[in-house]
Amino acid sequence: MDADSLKAIAHELLVSLKGSVSVDWSHRESARARMRVLVKRILRNHGFPPDLQDAAVQTVLRQAEAFSLQRAV
């Protein structure tokens, strides 16, 4: 994927995740599942390769968790 596509995906992920993050999302499995579905949907809509989606979802969720922990401090 080219840099512009990745930039658009990153921006949409950031906006969507910020809007749907709940206080305890990193501890409740149902909230984490909702976040995974959101990330997968965005990746699919932008034509992200299906074979790389699982790794990308895990990376995005780890980064979101690290970001939320950093903001909590």
VMD Tcl script that draws the C-alpha trace (Angstrom):
set ca {
  {0.00 0.00 0.00}
  {1.22 3.50 -0.69}
  {1.96 6.09 1.98}
  {-1.17 8.15 1.28}
  {-3.43 5.13 1.77}
  {-1.73 4.21 5.02}
  {-2.00 7.81 6.20}
  {-5.74 7.83 5.46}
  {-6.19 4.52 7.31}
  {-4.26 5.79 10.33}
  {-6.31 8.97 10.48}
  {-9.63 7.13 10.24}
  {-8.50 4.63 12.89}
  {-7.49 7.42 15.25}
  {-10.77 9.29 14.86}
  {-12.88 6.14 15.16}
  {-11.02 4.71 18.14}
  {-11.10 7.98 20.04}
  {-14.84 8.15 19.53}
  {-15.53 4.61 20.70}
  {-13.10 4.13 23.57}
  {-14.75 3.41 26.89}
  {-13.10 3.77 30.26}
  {-12.55 0.06 30.78}
  {-12.07 -1.09 27.19}
  {-8.68 -2.64 27.88}
  {-10.12 -4.91 30.60}
  {-13.50 -5.99 29.20}
  {-13.39 -8.55 26.42}
  {-16.67 -7.36 24.88}
  {-15.25 -3.84 24.53}
  {-12.02 -5.19 23.04}
  {-14.03 -7.29 20.57}
  {-15.98 -4.19 19.50}
  {-12.68 -2.37 18.92}
  {-11.29 -5.29 16.86}
  {-14.39 -5.27 14.65}
  {-14.07 -1.51 14.16}
  {-10.41 -1.79 13.15}
  {-11.05 -4.73 10.80}
  {-13.92 -2.88 9.12}
  {-11.76 0.20 8.50}
  {-8.90 -1.89 7.12}
  {-11.26 -3.83 4.85}
  {-12.89 -0.63 3.57}
  {-9.47 0.70 2.54}
  {-8.43 -2.49 0.76}
  {-5.86 -3.60 3.32}
  {-4.52 -7.09 2.44}
  {-6.60 -9.73 4.29}
  {-3.58 -11.85 5.16}
  {-2.02 -8.94 7.07}
  {-5.17 -7.79 8.88}
  {-4.80 -9.89 12.03}
  {-1.29 -8.61 12.70}
  {-2.39 -5.04 11.96}
  {-5.37 -5.31 14.33}
  {-3.14 -6.59 17.14}
  {-0.66 -3.78 16.53}
  {-3.37 -1.11 16.54}
  {-4.90 -2.44 19.76}
  {-1.49 -2.59 21.49}
  {-0.79 0.99 20.44}
  {-4.24 2.15 21.57}
  {-3.74 0.46 24.94}
  {-0.29 2.01 25.37}
  {-1.71 5.41 24.42}
  {-4.58 5.10 26.91}
  {-2.19 4.03 29.68}
  {0.11 6.92 28.90}
  {-2.78 9.41 29.09}
  {-3.97 7.92 32.39}
  {-0.67 8.72 34.10}
}
mol new
graphics top color blue
foreach p $ca { graphics top sphere $p radius 0.5 }
foreach p [lrange $ca 0 end-1] q [lrange $ca 1 end] { graphics top cylinder $p $q radius 0.2 }
display resetview
